[in-house]
Structure formats: C-alpha cells, structure tokens
Amino acid sequence: MSKRTSIGSWAYTIGPYASNPIDFDTVCEKLKALGFDGVELGGFPPHPNPGNPNGPNDSWPGAMPEKSQRQELKAKMKERGLAFSGIAANLWGEKLINTDDQSKYIAEFRKNSEFCRDVGIQGIRVDCVQPPPIHREIDYDTAFGRVTRTWKTCCDIAADNGQYVTWEFEPGFAFNKPSDVVRIHDAVDKPNFGLQYDTCHGQMVGVVGARQEGEKETFPTQVDLIRMLSGRINHIHLIDSDNTCHKDADGNDETSSHPPFGQGLLNFDEIVPELVKASRLSHDWWTIDLCFWPDAWTATETCKRALDKLVEKYG
C-alpha cells in the first residue's frame, strides 16, 4: 500500500507566520485541494490544541478542553477526507532537563495524550526542550537521567491511550550528537518509543554537527547516520537541507532551516531507500516539514509534487 502524505501545520503558525498565522480550516482546505491525505498537527494556538498549559482556556486560541469539541473536530476531519498523521505536542514551556521535578511536564504530556486519544492521533512528538548550552550547566548523567526517566513515564501514558512517542532530535535542543540519540533511545527502551527522522535535521546533526557542544561528532554522509539508527526510527519527515540553520531573532543559529525540496543539496534517491530499510513504522505516513520557512504557504504545492514522486519511487 502506498504511503499517505501529510505536512506539519506549524509551518503556517510559527516563525515567519507567527504574526499572521493561517487558520486551520484554510490549511485543511488547501491540503485537501493539493491531494494530501492528512495533516500533522502543531498542537498549539491558533490551531486545535488541548488547552492553555498555564491557566484558563477562555482566550487561548484553538483550545479544545472539552471532549465534545474534540469529537466535533474528529468528525469534521473525517468529513473532509483528511486524517491526522501525528502531533507536535506543546511542551516547550515546560522544564525537562533544568529541574529534578518533571511532574508538570508529565501532566502536560498526559493532557496532550488524552487530546490525541479523543481526536484520533496515534503519534506524539517530543524533544529535549532545553537548548544545547544546558550541557554547560548540568552534568551529562544528571541530564540524561532526567530525560530518559521522564520519557519512560510518558511512553507508559501514551501506551495506555494506544499511541507511540517519537523523539525529534535536532540541532536546537540538547543531546544532539548521534551517539546521544542512540544512547537515549536505548535507555528509554519502550516498545512504543522511537526516533522521528527528519532528513534536514539528519543532515545538520549527522553531517554538519550543528550546535554540538564540545567535540563535533559527524559522519561523511547522512546515509551513515541512518544506518546507525536502523531499527529505531518510528516516524519520518522529508524535506531538503542547505547545510544551514534557521536564525533566531538575534541572528544566532537556532535549528535546521528546512528549505523546500530542490532548494538544498540532499540526494533523496540515496537517502529515502536507506530510510525505508532503517525504519520500523507502525503507520503509513510520510510528512513534509517546512518549519520556519518564510514562504511555506506557497512552497507547499511544489513540495507535495516532490513528495509524490518519492512515494511513487520508494513508498
């Protein structure tokens, strides 16, 4: 069966779109018209989300704290002929590495998991929350223990709701060296836990070594990284890379830049077959990620055509 295609809705709500986000209904209309099978939900305002992590939901855009609201969303998606390929859970306001008390992070994860159960989302994305310089403040073993202990608990919560957890490793967050990625994955050691492999992040982490603290750890090609991660990948994002990072407001490197297909240097005819061999997907989704791309709305159509070709060849 051919892969189903989706795109991350966050591309239209954060970064260049933060001051003028595109509403979820408009996104869904466009994706349906372009022939996508679904959308990967950025579960934070203004798109549908489980609610305000820090207080009342009254003025929190897109908040759906009630089960009835979530059932309505699920029905509307079915009516559109679209499905959810996953969610990027809104956990960035929480403390993970920089505290010994992860109870609020876990409570927020639980809230996202219950939201996903109600709207029919099977995969929940997580990251390490704190940026790489946190390694200068907190020793490796302490940080490692906090992340793995917390994610073990989150995996149990997700399993109870029929979901898998996928860690998107990337330059902008702690534990961004290939050996870190393997070590954390193997320490969490839960059947519903795996790696979200984004081809742009794979390039920046595995080949460029962007924002790695201390000595860089890189491979000659991304294919080498994919082979190292074989059997651990449970979610896939496909997008190009030009070996650069997106810049923050001060002009510093933040995370991978996610240029549209054809505007970078990746050889997908080498990468995708290796990804197919290395992954252990419990689903049939391939997802485009245009995070922080300044013209993501316009680029969506050309990216869909490029992804369709990859699905035709390898999916």
BABAZA-90196 format. One record per residue (C-alpha): residue number from 1; residue in one letter; x, y, z. Coordinates in Angstrom, 3 decimals. Example, Ala and Ser with C-alpha at 12.3 -4.5 7.8 and 13.67 -1.06 7.14 Angstrom:
# residues 2
gugu = 1; bapa = A; px = 12.300; py = -4.500; pz = 7.800
gugu = 2; bapa = S; px = 13.670; py = -1.060; pz = 7.140
END
This chain:
# residues 315
gugu = 1; bapa = M; px = 0.000; py = 0.000; pz = 0.000
gugu = 2; bapa = S; px = 1.306; py = 3.443; pz = -0.929
gugu = 3; bapa = K; px = 2.428; py = 5.893; pz = 1.749
gugu = 4; bapa = R; px = -0.041; py = 8.544; pz = 2.862
gugu = 5; bapa = T; px = 1.210; py = 12.139; pz = 2.750
gugu = 6; bapa = S; px = 0.855; py = 14.987; pz = 5.230
gugu = 7; bapa = I; px = 2.531; py = 18.258; pz = 6.212
gugu = 8; bapa = G; px = 3.159; py = 19.889; pz = 9.582
gugu = 9; bapa = S; px = 0.614; py = 22.623; pz = 10.285
gugu = 10; bapa = W; px = 3.141; py = 24.527; pz = 12.468
gugu = 11; bapa = A; px = 4.801; py = 25.793; pz = 9.273
gugu = 12; bapa = Y; px = 1.854; py = 28.191; pz = 8.965
gugu = 13; bapa = T; px = 1.683; py = 29.384; pz = 12.593
gugu = 14; bapa = I; px = 5.213; py = 29.983; pz = 13.944
gugu = 15; bapa = G; px = 8.365; py = 31.783; pz = 12.829
gugu = 16; bapa = P; px = 7.582; py = 33.976; pz = 9.807
gugu = 17; bapa = Y; px = 3.845; py = 33.229; pz = 10.226
gugu = 18; bapa = A; px = 3.632; py = 33.959; pz = 13.970
gugu = 19; bapa = S; px = 2.224; py = 37.461; pz = 13.494
gugu = 20; bapa = N; px = -0.173; py = 36.401; pz = 10.729
gugu = 21; bapa = P; px = -0.961; py = 32.666; pz = 11.121
gugu = 22; bapa = I; px = -3.097; py = 30.774; pz = 8.620
gugu = 23; bapa = D; px = -6.188; py = 29.338; pz = 10.279
gugu = 24; bapa = F; px = -6.647; py = 25.584; pz = 10.483
gugu = 25; bapa = D; px = -9.735; py = 25.374; pz = 8.248
gugu = 26; bapa = T; px = -7.914; py = 27.236; pz = 5.453
gugu = 27; bapa = V; px = -4.895; py = 24.933; pz = 5.849
gugu = 28; bapa = C; px = -7.107; py = 21.837; pz = 5.598
gugu = 29; bapa = E; px = -8.912; py = 23.180; pz = 2.521
gugu = 30; bapa = K; px = -5.611; py = 23.789; pz = 0.739
gugu = 31; bapa = L; px = -4.134; py = 20.425; pz = 1.720
gugu = 32; bapa = K; px = -7.230; py = 18.594; pz = 0.514
gugu = 33; bapa = A; px = -7.153; py = 20.500; pz = -2.788
gugu = 34; bapa = L; px = -3.483; py = 19.565; pz = -3.273
gugu = 35; bapa = G; px = -4.195; py = 15.879; pz = -2.673
gugu = 36; bapa = F; px = -2.687; py = 15.408; pz = 0.774
gugu = 37; bapa = D; px = -4.099; py = 12.568; pz = 2.859
gugu = 38; bapa = G; px = -3.754; py = 14.431; pz = 6.114
gugu = 39; bapa = V; px = -2.095; py = 16.987; pz = 8.348
gugu = 40; bapa = E; px = 0.403; py = 16.714; pz = 11.175
gugu = 41; bapa = L; px = -0.960; py = 18.969; pz = 13.892
gugu = 42; bapa = G; px = 1.027; py = 21.681; pz = 15.613
gugu = 43; bapa = G; px = -0.969; py = 21.332; pz = 18.830
gugu = 44; bapa = F; px = -0.747; py = 24.965; pz = 19.931
gugu = 45; bapa = P; px = -2.518; py = 28.262; pz = 19.109
gugu = 46; bapa = P; px = -4.172; py = 29.082; pz = 16.882
gugu = 47; bapa = H; px = -4.629; py = 25.511; pz = 15.598
gugu = 48; bapa = P; px = -6.592; py = 22.892; pz = 17.590
gugu = 49; bapa = N; px = -4.932; py = 22.083; pz = 20.905
gugu = 50; bapa = P; px = -5.729; py = 20.582; pz = 24.323
gugu = 51; bapa = G; px = -5.751; py = 23.984; pz = 26.061
gugu = 52; bapa = N; px = -3.642; py = 26.505; pz = 27.929
gugu = 53; bapa = P; px = -0.826; py = 24.860; pz = 29.947
gugu = 54; bapa = N; px = -0.673; py = 27.810; pz = 32.331
gugu = 55; bapa = G; px = -4.242; py = 28.769; pz = 33.125
gugu = 56; bapa = P; px = -7.802; py = 29.167; pz = 31.828
gugu = 57; bapa = N; px = -8.653; py = 28.354; pz = 28.218
gugu = 58; bapa = D; px = -11.149; py = 31.200; pz = 27.721
gugu = 59; bapa = S; px = -8.943; py = 33.302; pz = 25.464
gugu = 60; bapa = W; px = -6.499; py = 30.585; pz = 24.378
gugu = 61; bapa = P; px = -6.891; py = 30.351; pz = 20.578
gugu = 62; bapa = G; px = -7.803; py = 26.884; pz = 19.310
gugu = 63; bapa = A; px = -8.257; py = 25.417; pz = 22.797
gugu = 64; bapa = M; px = -10.433; py = 22.304; pz = 22.886
gugu = 65; bapa = P; px = -10.546; py = 21.244; pz = 26.541
gugu = 66; bapa = E; px = -13.960; py = 19.563; pz = 26.191
gugu = 67; bapa = K; px = -14.479; py = 16.095; pz = 24.744
gugu = 68; bapa = S; px = -17.436; py = 17.372; pz = 22.687
gugu = 69; bapa = Q; px = -15.157; py = 19.907; pz = 20.936
gugu = 70; bapa = R; px = -12.685; py = 17.165; pz = 20.132
gugu = 71; bapa = Q; px = -15.355; py = 14.828; pz = 18.775
gugu = 72; bapa = E; px = -16.562; py = 17.655; pz = 16.561
gugu = 73; bapa = L; px = -13.011; py = 18.144; pz = 15.218
gugu = 74; bapa = K; px = -12.644; py = 14.418; pz = 14.584
gugu = 75; bapa = A; px = -15.942; py = 14.332; pz = 12.687
gugu = 76; bapa = K; px = -15.004; py = 17.414; pz = 10.658
gugu = 77; bapa = M; px = -11.685; py = 15.863; pz = 9.625
gugu = 78; bapa = K; px = -13.453; py = 12.684; pz = 8.529
gugu = 79; bapa = E; px = -15.931; py = 14.761; pz = 6.538
gugu = 80; bapa = R; px = -13.021; py = 16.498; pz = 4.790
gugu = 81; bapa = G; px = -11.426; py = 13.169; pz = 3.956
gugu = 82; bapa = L; px = -8.300; py = 14.055; pz = 5.924
gugu = 83; bapa = A; px = -6.594; py = 12.334; pz = 8.847
gugu = 84; bapa = F; px = -4.004; py = 13.320; pz = 11.454
gugu = 85; bapa = S; px = -0.538; py = 11.826; pz = 10.933
gugu = 86; bapa = G; px = 0.642; py = 12.923; pz = 14.381
gugu = 87; bapa = I; px = 1.002; py = 15.870; pz = 16.737
gugu = 88; bapa = A; px = 3.819; py = 18.170; pz = 17.785
gugu = 89; bapa = A; px = 2.848; py = 18.488; pz = 21.440
gugu = 90; bapa = N; px = 3.159; py = 21.907; pz = 23.055
gugu = 91; bapa = L; px = 5.743; py = 21.092; pz = 25.721
gugu = 92; bapa = W; px = 8.240; py = 23.907; pz = 25.084
gugu = 93; bapa = G; px = 7.053; py = 25.928; pz = 28.062
gugu = 94; bapa = E; px = 7.902; py = 23.084; pz = 30.433
gugu = 95; bapa = K; px = 11.116; py = 22.206; pz = 32.240
gugu = 96; bapa = L; px = 12.666; py = 18.863; pz = 31.390
gugu = 97; bapa = I; px = 16.440; py = 18.972; pz = 31.841
gugu = 98; bapa = N; px = 16.705; py = 22.057; pz = 34.061
gugu = 99; bapa = T; px = 14.734; py = 20.675; pz = 37.005
gugu = 100; bapa = D; px = 14.574; py = 17.495; pz = 39.036
gugu = 101; bapa = D; px = 10.769; py = 17.750; pz = 39.161
gugu = 102; bapa = Q; px = 9.228; py = 16.822; pz = 35.806
gugu = 103; bapa = S; px = 5.690; py = 16.474; pz = 37.182
gugu = 104; bapa = K; px = 4.358; py = 19.481; pz = 35.246
gugu = 105; bapa = Y; px = 5.945; py = 18.231; pz = 32.001
gugu = 106; bapa = I; px = 4.363; py = 14.818; pz = 32.580
gugu = 107; bapa = A; px = 0.970; py = 16.353; pz = 33.403
gugu = 108; bapa = E; px = 1.088; py = 18.387; pz = 30.202
gugu = 109; bapa = F; px = 2.111; py = 15.318; pz = 28.210
gugu = 110; bapa = R; px = -0.837; py = 13.428; pz = 29.702
gugu = 111; bapa = K; px = -3.184; py = 16.234; pz = 28.649
gugu = 112; bapa = N; px = -1.831; py = 16.029; pz = 25.089
gugu = 113; bapa = S; px = -2.155; py = 12.245; pz = 25.075
gugu = 114; bapa = E; px = -5.805; py = 12.444; pz = 26.152
gugu = 115; bapa = F; px = -6.452; py = 15.060; pz = 23.457
gugu = 116; bapa = C; px = -4.854; py = 12.742; pz = 20.876
gugu = 117; bapa = R; px = -6.971; py = 9.817; pz = 22.067
gugu = 118; bapa = D; px = -10.132; py = 11.907; pz = 21.629
gugu = 119; bapa = V; px = -9.329; py = 13.186; pz = 18.121
gugu = 120; bapa = G; px = -7.700; py = 10.002; pz = 16.795
gugu = 121; bapa = I; px = -3.977; py = 10.868; pz = 16.723
gugu = 122; bapa = Q; px = -1.577; py = 7.945; pz = 17.168
gugu = 123; bapa = G; px = 1.870; py = 9.589; pz = 17.273
gugu = 124; bapa = I; px = 3.124; py = 12.213; pz = 19.736
gugu = 125; bapa = R; px = 6.329; py = 14.143; pz = 19.044
gugu = 126; bapa = V; px = 8.671; py = 15.171; pz = 21.856
gugu = 127; bapa = D; px = 12.048; py = 16.911; pz = 22.053
gugu = 128; bapa = C; px = 14.573; py = 17.756; pz = 24.771
gugu = 129; bapa = V; px = 13.031; py = 21.253; pz = 25.309
gugu = 130; bapa = Q; px = 16.213; py = 22.960; pz = 26.554
gugu = 131; bapa = P; px = 18.848; py = 24.166; pz = 24.044
gugu = 132; bapa = P; px = 22.368; py = 22.667; pz = 23.793
gugu = 133; bapa = P; px = 24.099; py = 25.156; pz = 26.166
gugu = 134; bapa = I; px = 22.213; py = 23.452; pz = 29.034
gugu = 135; bapa = H; px = 25.042; py = 20.894; pz = 28.916
gugu = 136; bapa = R; px = 27.356; py = 23.607; pz = 30.334
gugu = 137; bapa = E; px = 25.135; py = 23.949; pz = 33.406
gugu = 138; bapa = I; px = 24.003; py = 20.392; pz = 34.153
gugu = 139; bapa = D; px = 26.258; py = 17.364; pz = 34.054
gugu = 140; bapa = Y; px = 25.627; py = 14.760; pz = 31.368
gugu = 141; bapa = D; px = 24.478; py = 11.900; pz = 33.593
gugu = 142; bapa = T; px = 22.004; py = 14.072; pz = 35.513
gugu = 143; bapa = A; px = 20.524; py = 15.498; pz = 32.298
gugu = 144; bapa = F; px = 20.421; py = 12.052; pz = 30.694
gugu = 145; bapa = G; px = 18.616; py = 10.567; pz = 33.690
gugu = 146; bapa = R; px = 16.020; py = 13.330; pz = 33.757
gugu = 147; bapa = V; px = 15.166; py = 12.931; pz = 30.068
gugu = 148; bapa = T; px = 15.042; py = 9.131; pz = 29.987
gugu = 149; bapa = R; px = 13.155; py = 8.754; pz = 33.274
gugu = 150; bapa = T; px = 10.531; py = 11.286; pz = 32.166
gugu = 151; bapa = W; px = 10.079; py = 9.790; pz = 28.714
gugu = 152; bapa = K; px = 9.650; py = 6.298; pz = 30.147
gugu = 153; bapa = T; px = 6.661; py = 7.628; pz = 32.110
gugu = 154; bapa = C; px = 5.325; py = 9.454; pz = 29.047
gugu = 155; bapa = C; px = 5.594; py = 6.284; pz = 26.956
gugu = 156; bapa = D; px = 3.504; py = 4.407; pz = 29.531
gugu = 157; bapa = I; px = 0.840; py = 7.149; pz = 29.415
gugu = 158; bapa = A; px = 0.840; py = 7.051; pz = 25.599
gugu = 159; bapa = A; px = 0.658; py = 3.242; pz = 25.548
gugu = 160; bapa = D; px = -2.444; py = 3.343; pz = 27.751
gugu = 161; bapa = N; px = -4.037; py = 5.570; pz = 25.096
gugu = 162; bapa = G; px = -2.890; py = 3.428; pz = 22.147
gugu = 163; bapa = Q; px = -0.154; py = 5.820; pz = 20.980
gugu = 164; bapa = Y; px = 3.535; py = 5.859; pz = 20.171
gugu = 165; bapa = V; px = 6.061; py = 8.539; pz = 21.166
gugu = 166; bapa = T; px = 8.591; py = 9.862; pz = 18.667
gugu = 167; bapa = W; px = 11.653; py = 11.926; pz = 19.626
gugu = 168; bapa = E; px = 12.691; py = 14.520; pz = 17.057
gugu = 169; bapa = F; px = 16.415; py = 15.029; pz = 17.649
gugu = 170; bapa = E; px = 17.710; py = 18.257; pz = 16.151
gugu = 171; bapa = P; px = 20.483; py = 20.890; pz = 16.442
gugu = 172; bapa = G; px = 18.383; py = 23.295; pz = 18.513
gugu = 173; bapa = F; px = 17.994; py = 21.024; pz = 21.544
gugu = 174; bapa = A; px = 20.245; py = 19.153; pz = 23.954
gugu = 175; bapa = F; px = 21.558; py = 15.650; pz = 23.213
gugu = 176; bapa = N; px = 22.131; py = 16.418; pz = 19.537
gugu = 177; bapa = K; px = 25.067; py = 14.111; pz = 18.814
gugu = 178; bapa = P; px = 24.468; py = 10.775; pz = 17.034
gugu = 179; bapa = S; px = 25.774; py = 8.763; pz = 19.984
gugu = 180; bapa = D; px = 23.435; py = 10.707; pz = 22.328
gugu = 181; bapa = V; px = 20.494; py = 9.820; pz = 20.125
gugu = 182; bapa = V; px = 21.244; py = 6.091; pz = 20.243
gugu = 183; bapa = R; px = 22.036; py = 6.163; pz = 23.957
gugu = 184; bapa = I; px = 18.791; py = 7.913; pz = 24.929
gugu = 185; bapa = H; px = 16.656; py = 5.775; pz = 22.639
gugu = 186; bapa = D; px = 18.097; py = 2.577; pz = 24.037
gugu = 187; bapa = A; px = 17.827; py = 3.762; pz = 27.653
gugu = 188; bapa = V; px = 14.133; py = 4.661; pz = 27.324
gugu = 189; bapa = D; px = 13.672; py = 1.124; pz = 25.993
gugu = 190; bapa = K; px = 9.892; py = 1.168; pz = 25.480
gugu = 191; bapa = P; px = 8.244; py = -0.631; pz = 22.538
gugu = 192; bapa = N; px = 6.204; py = 2.484; pz = 21.659
gugu = 193; bapa = F; px = 9.223; py = 4.833; pz = 21.714
gugu = 194; bapa = G; px = 11.313; py = 5.691; pz = 18.678
gugu = 195; bapa = L; px = 13.043; py = 8.400; pz = 16.693
gugu = 196; bapa = Q; px = 11.436; py = 10.917; pz = 14.400
gugu = 197; bapa = Y; px = 13.850; py = 11.139; pz = 11.497
gugu = 198; bapa = D; px = 13.722; py = 14.494; pz = 9.713
gugu = 199; bapa = T; px = 16.038; py = 14.496; pz = 6.690
gugu = 200; bapa = C; px = 17.033; py = 18.133; pz = 7.281
gugu = 201; bapa = H; px = 17.835; py = 17.516; pz = 10.951
gugu = 202; bapa = G; px = 19.615; py = 14.302; pz = 9.948
gugu = 203; bapa = Q; px = 21.923; py = 16.348; pz = 7.736
gugu = 204; bapa = M; px = 22.560; py = 19.039; pz = 10.351
gugu = 205; bapa = V; px = 23.086; py = 16.603; pz = 13.241
gugu = 206; bapa = G; px = 24.827; py = 13.768; pz = 11.399
gugu = 207; bapa = V; px = 26.926; py = 15.530; pz = 8.753
gugu = 208; bapa = V; px = 27.305; py = 19.202; pz = 9.778
gugu = 209; bapa = G; px = 27.328; py = 18.708; pz = 13.561
gugu = 210; bapa = A; px = 25.476; py = 21.989; pz = 14.062
gugu = 211; bapa = R; px = 25.329; py = 23.350; pz = 17.629
gugu = 212; bapa = Q; px = 27.035; py = 20.332; pz = 19.165
gugu = 213; bapa = E; px = 28.739; py = 21.194; pz = 22.448
gugu = 214; bapa = G; px = 32.408; py = 20.232; pz = 22.709
gugu = 215; bapa = E; px = 33.940; py = 17.975; pz = 20.087
gugu = 216; bapa = K; px = 31.786; py = 17.516; pz = 16.989
gugu = 217; bapa = E; px = 30.535; py = 14.072; pz = 16.115
gugu = 218; bapa = T; px = 29.729; py = 13.663; pz = 12.423
gugu = 219; bapa = F; px = 29.605; py = 11.222; pz = 9.503
gugu = 220; bapa = P; px = 30.689; py = 11.659; pz = 5.862
gugu = 221; bapa = T; px = 27.079; py = 11.240; pz = 4.692
gugu = 222; bapa = Q; px = 23.570; py = 11.151; pz = 6.097
gugu = 223; bapa = V; px = 23.242; py = 7.548; pz = 4.952
gugu = 224; bapa = D; px = 25.838; py = 6.588; pz = 7.582
gugu = 225; bapa = L; px = 23.691; py = 8.163; pz = 10.300
gugu = 226; bapa = I; px = 20.548; py = 6.417; pz = 9.057
gugu = 227; bapa = R; px = 22.325; py = 3.053; pz = 9.157
gugu = 228; bapa = M; px = 23.490; py = 3.766; pz = 12.702
gugu = 229; bapa = L; px = 19.864; py = 4.446; pz = 13.721
gugu = 230; bapa = S; px = 18.458; py = 1.370; pz = 11.975
gugu = 231; bapa = G; px = 15.511; py = -0.194; pz = 13.773
gugu = 232; bapa = R; px = 14.959; py = 2.875; pz = 15.957
gugu = 233; bapa = I; px = 13.077; py = 5.203; pz = 13.549
gugu = 234; bapa = N; px = 9.278; py = 5.262; pz = 14.008
gugu = 235; bapa = H; px = 8.292; py = 8.488; pz = 12.221
gugu = 236; bapa = I; px = 9.611; py = 10.226; pz = 9.087
gugu = 237; bapa = H; px = 9.803; py = 13.850; pz = 7.967
gugu = 238; bapa = L; px = 11.090; py = 14.536; pz = 4.462
gugu = 239; bapa = I; px = 12.486; py = 17.937; pz = 3.441
gugu = 240; bapa = D; px = 15.686; py = 19.362; pz = 1.952
gugu = 241; bapa = S; px = 18.733; py = 20.887; pz = 3.679
gugu = 242; bapa = D; px = 21.242; py = 23.510; pz = 2.578
gugu = 243; bapa = N; px = 23.620; py = 22.804; pz = 5.498
gugu = 244; bapa = T; px = 22.457; py = 25.911; pz = 7.373
gugu = 245; bapa = C; px = 20.411; py = 26.667; pz = 10.473
gugu = 246; bapa = H; px = 17.428; py = 28.941; pz = 10.793
gugu = 247; bapa = K; px = 18.443; py = 32.082; pz = 12.711
gugu = 248; bapa = D; px = 16.769; py = 33.351; pz = 15.865
gugu = 249; bapa = A; px = 15.759; py = 36.999; pz = 16.428
gugu = 250; bapa = D; px = 19.362; py = 37.873; pz = 17.341
gugu = 251; bapa = G; px = 20.816; py = 36.244; pz = 14.238
gugu = 252; bapa = N; px = 22.168; py = 33.176; pz = 16.024
gugu = 253; bapa = D; px = 21.785; py = 29.592; pz = 14.799
gugu = 254; bapa = E; px = 18.640; py = 28.011; pz = 16.198
gugu = 255; bapa = T; px = 17.670; py = 24.807; pz = 14.403
gugu = 256; bapa = S; px = 17.693; py = 23.367; pz = 10.865
gugu = 257; bapa = S; px = 16.408; py = 25.682; pz = 8.142
gugu = 258; bapa = H; px = 14.052; py = 23.266; pz = 6.266
gugu = 259; bapa = P; px = 14.282; py = 24.598; pz = 2.689
gugu = 260; bapa = P; px = 11.752; py = 23.168; pz = 0.200
gugu = 261; bapa = F; px = 12.720; py = 20.208; pz = -1.996
gugu = 262; bapa = G; px = 15.151; py = 21.317; pz = -4.692
gugu = 263; bapa = Q; px = 16.452; py = 24.324; pz = -2.748
gugu = 264; bapa = G; px = 19.019; py = 22.287; pz = -0.840
gugu = 265; bapa = L; px = 21.649; py = 19.661; pz = -1.549
gugu = 266; bapa = L; px = 20.162; py = 16.372; pz = -0.337
gugu = 267; bapa = N; px = 20.145; py = 13.358; pz = -2.637
gugu = 268; bapa = F; px = 16.811; py = 11.751; pz = -1.800
gugu = 269; bapa = D; px = 17.476; py = 8.858; pz = -4.182
gugu = 270; bapa = E; px = 20.259; py = 7.838; pz = -1.781
gugu = 271; bapa = I; px = 18.545; py = 8.806; pz = 1.476
gugu = 272; bapa = V; px = 14.981; py = 7.539; pz = 1.111
gugu = 273; bapa = P; px = 15.734; py = 3.882; pz = 0.251
gugu = 274; bapa = E; px = 18.007; py = 3.738; pz = 3.331
gugu = 275; bapa = L; px = 15.268; py = 5.299; pz = 5.464
gugu = 276; bapa = V; px = 12.781; py = 2.725; pz = 4.244
gugu = 277; bapa = K; px = 15.149; py = -0.066; pz = 5.275
gugu = 278; bapa = A; px = 16.071; py = 1.510; pz = 8.617
gugu = 279; bapa = S; px = 12.616; py = 2.496; pz = 9.858
gugu = 280; bapa = R; px = 10.076; py = 0.486; pz = 11.844
gugu = 281; bapa = L; px = 6.860; py = 2.404; pz = 11.234
gugu = 282; bapa = S; px = 3.583; py = 1.285; pz = 12.784
gugu = 283; bapa = H; px = 1.766; py = 3.504; pz = 10.253
gugu = 284; bapa = D; px = 1.960; py = 4.528; pz = 6.595
gugu = 285; bapa = W; px = 2.671; py = 8.296; pz = 6.817
gugu = 286; bapa = W; px = 5.408; py = 10.385; pz = 5.234
gugu = 287; bapa = T; px = 5.320; py = 14.024; pz = 6.306
gugu = 288; bapa = I; px = 6.715; py = 17.263; pz = 4.879
gugu = 289; bapa = D; px = 8.184; py = 19.756; pz = 7.353
gugu = 290; bapa = L; px = 8.560; py = 23.405; pz = 6.266
gugu = 291; bapa = C; px = 9.177; py = 24.697; pz = 9.791
gugu = 292; bapa = F; px = 10.438; py = 28.325; pz = 9.818
gugu = 293; bapa = W; px = 10.481; py = 28.540; pz = 6.010
gugu = 294; bapa = P; px = 9.494; py = 32.135; pz = 5.158
gugu = 295; bapa = D; px = 7.250; py = 31.214; pz = 2.213
gugu = 296; bapa = A; px = 5.924; py = 27.846; pz = 3.391
gugu = 297; bapa = W; px = 2.362; py = 28.502; pz = 2.157
gugu = 298; bapa = T; px = 3.489; py = 28.972; pz = -1.451
gugu = 299; bapa = A; px = 6.105; py = 26.206; pz = -1.254
gugu = 300; bapa = T; px = 3.549; py = 23.627; pz = -0.126
gugu = 301; bapa = E; px = 2.367; py = 22.788; pz = -3.640
gugu = 302; bapa = T; px = 5.834; py = 22.190; pz = -5.124
gugu = 303; bapa = C; px = 6.815; py = 20.156; pz = -2.053
gugu = 304; bapa = K; px = 3.730; py = 17.978; pz = -2.470
gugu = 305; bapa = R; px = 4.699; py = 17.223; pz = -6.074
gugu = 306; bapa = A; px = 8.238; py = 16.317; pz = -4.974
gugu = 307; bapa = L; px = 6.932; py = 14.075; pz = -2.196
gugu = 308; bapa = D; px = 4.526; py = 12.364; pz = -4.600
gugu = 309; bapa = K; px = 7.493; py = 11.430; pz = -6.800
gugu = 310; bapa = L; px = 9.322; py = 9.947; pz = -3.789
gugu = 311; bapa = V; px = 6.205; py = 7.975; pz = -2.814
gugu = 312; bapa = E; px = 5.905; py = 6.714; pz = -6.389
gugu = 313; bapa = K; px = 9.533; py = 5.546; pz = -6.370
gugu = 314; bapa = Y; px = 10.003; py = 4.284; pz = -2.832
gugu = 315; bapa = G; px = 6.741; py = 4.442; pz = -0.878
END
